[in-house]
Amino acid sequence: MSTVNMLDAKTNLSRLVEAVESGAEAEIVIARNGRPAAKLVPVGHVAKGQRIGVAKGKFVAPEPDKAFDAEAAAVFMAKPKA
C-alpha cells in the first residue's frame, strides 16, 4: 500500500491507475494535508448475468406476412435513382 499526496496524485494519475490495474500496487491511498482522503483500488471483475434468452417466453412473435416480405424485399432490391 502506497500513500501519495493530492498534488502527486493529480500529476501522476495515469501512472497510479496503471500501477493498480497491473497489480504492481494493491491499493494507493491519496492523502490531503497528510491525512488519508481516498483510496485507489482496482475494480474487481464484474460477472455479467445471462443475457441470451432473457426474454424467452415473454412474448409471442407473429407469423411471417408474405405480402410484407415481398414489400421489404422490393425496397432492398430497388435500384437507386440516378
Secondary structure as GFF3:
##gff-version 3
##sequence-region A 1 82
A	DSSP	beta_strand	2	5	.	.	.	ID=ss1
A	DSSP	alpha_helix	6	11	.	.	.	ID=ss2
A	DSSP	alpha_helix	13	22	.	.	.	ID=ss3
A	DSSP	beta_strand	28	32	.	.	.	ID=ss4
A	DSSP	beta_strand	35	40	.	.	.	ID=ss5
A	DSSP	alpha_helix	66	77	.	.	.	ID=ss6
###
